[in-house]
Amino acid sequence: MSWVRIWIHAVFTTKNREPLLDKNVRLKVFRHMKENATEKKIWIDCVNGYTDHAHCLLSLSRELSLSKTMQLIKGESSHWINKNQIIQKKFEWQDDYWAAGIGENYVKNVRKYIFRQEAHHAKKKFQESWMN
């Protein structure tokens, strides 16, 4: 049996970067993302974000490409948000995403960065941190 450990740090934003993910919404959505990913045999180590974006640390499976993995995570979560009326208006993720491979030695640092998103964005806006 094949064993694959390819770590990816992925970031994706709400459509037009609308600040639709308040703290309660984030908790529900990110919990659901992890549960749904597990059902689809996608390993999400951690997921967190801020009002207009999400960060995921995930490990690619041997069966799914990065684009298919992201499609399953983003597409299903936006469908779930709308179906369950988690927010008052139609929810969409931006089509694009950012992803980078992470070496095993950096997993702890990326995990820490993802878990500290609220504190991070209390100091810097997403646009500023993205550019730096």
C-alpha positions in Angstrom: 0.0 0.0 0.0 1.3 3.5 -0.9 2.0 6.0 1.8 1.9 9.7 0.8 2.7 12.7 3.0 2.7 15.9 0.9 1.9 18.8 3.1 0.0 21.8 1.6 -0.8 25.2 3.1 -3.8 26.5 1.2 -5.6 29.8 1.5 -8.8 30.8 -0.1 -11.1 33.8 0.3 -14.8 34.6 0.3 -16.2 35.9 -3.0 -15.0 39.6 -3.3 -13.4 39.2 0.1 -16.7 39.9 1.8 -16.3 39.7 5.6 -19.0 37.0 6.0 -17.2 34.7 8.4 -17.8 36.0 11.9 -16.4 33.9 14.8 -19.6 31.7 15.2 -19.8 31.1 11.4 -16.1 30.2 11.2 -16.4 27.7 14.0 -19.3 25.9 12.3 -17.9 26.1 8.8 -14.4 25.0 9.8 -15.6 22.1 11.9 -17.8 21.0 9.0 -14.9 21.2 6.6 -12.8 18.9 8.7 -15.7 16.4 9.1 -16.6 16.4 5.4 -12.9 16.1 4.4 -12.5 13.1 6.7 -15.5 11.4 5.0 -13.8 12.0 1.6 -10.5 10.7 2.8 -8.9 14.1 2.7 -6.6 14.8 5.7 -7.0 18.4 6.9 -4.6 18.8 9.8 -6.0 22.2 10.8 -8.2 24.9 9.4 -8.8 28.4 10.6 -9.1 31.9 9.2 -10.6 35.3 9.6 -13.7 37.1 8.4 -12.9 36.9 4.7 -10.6 33.9 4.2 -9.6 30.4 5.4 -6.2 28.7 5.8 -5.9 24.9 5.6 -3.0 22.7 6.4 -3.7 19.4 4.6 -1.9 16.4 3.3 -2.7 15.4 -0.3 -3.9 11.8 -0.8 -2.5 9.5 -3.4 -5.8 9.5 -5.3 -6.6 13.2 -5.5 -4.9 16.1 -7.2 -4.6 19.5 -5.4 -7.2 21.0 -7.7 -9.7 18.2 -7.0 -9.0 18.4 -3.3 -9.6 22.1 -3.2 -12.8 21.7 -5.3 -14.1 19.2 -2.8 -13.3 21.3 0.2 -14.5 24.7 -1.2 -17.4 23.5 -3.3 -19.0 21.3 -0.6 -18.5 23.8 2.2 -20.2 26.6 0.2 -23.1 24.3 -0.7 -23.4 23.3 3.0 -23.3 26.9 4.1 -26.1 27.8 1.7 -28.2 24.7 2.3 -28.1 25.2 6.1 -28.5 29.0 5.8 -25.5 29.6 8.0 -25.4 33.2 6.8 -28.3 35.3 5.5 -27.1 35.7 1.9 -25.8 33.5 -0.8 -22.3 32.3 0.1 -19.4 31.7 -2.3 -15.7 31.2 -2.1 -13.5 33.0 -4.6 -12.7 30.7 -7.6 -9.0 30.9 -7.0 -6.8 29.8 -4.1 -3.2 30.0 -3.0 -1.3 26.8 -2.1 2.3 26.0 -1.2 4.1 22.8 -0.4 5.4 22.6 3.2 8.3 20.6 4.3 7.8 18.3 7.2 10.1 20.5 9.3 7.8 23.5 8.9 4.5 21.8 9.7 4.5 22.9 13.4 5.2 26.6 12.4 2.5 26.6 9.8 0.0 25.0 12.2 0.8 27.7 14.8 0.4 30.4 12.2 -3.0 29.0 11.1 -4.3 28.7 14.7 -3.2 32.4 15.4 -5.2 34.0 12.6 -7.4 36.2 14.8 -4.5 37.6 16.6 -2.5 38.0 13.4 -5.3 39.9 11.7 -6.0 42.1 14.7 -2.6 43.7 13.8 -2.6 43.4 10.0 -5.3 43.4 7.4 -5.3 40.3 5.1 -4.2 42.4 2.1 -1.1 43.7 4.0 -0.1 40.2 5.3 -0.6 38.6 1.9 1.8 41.0 0.3 4.5 40.7 2.9 
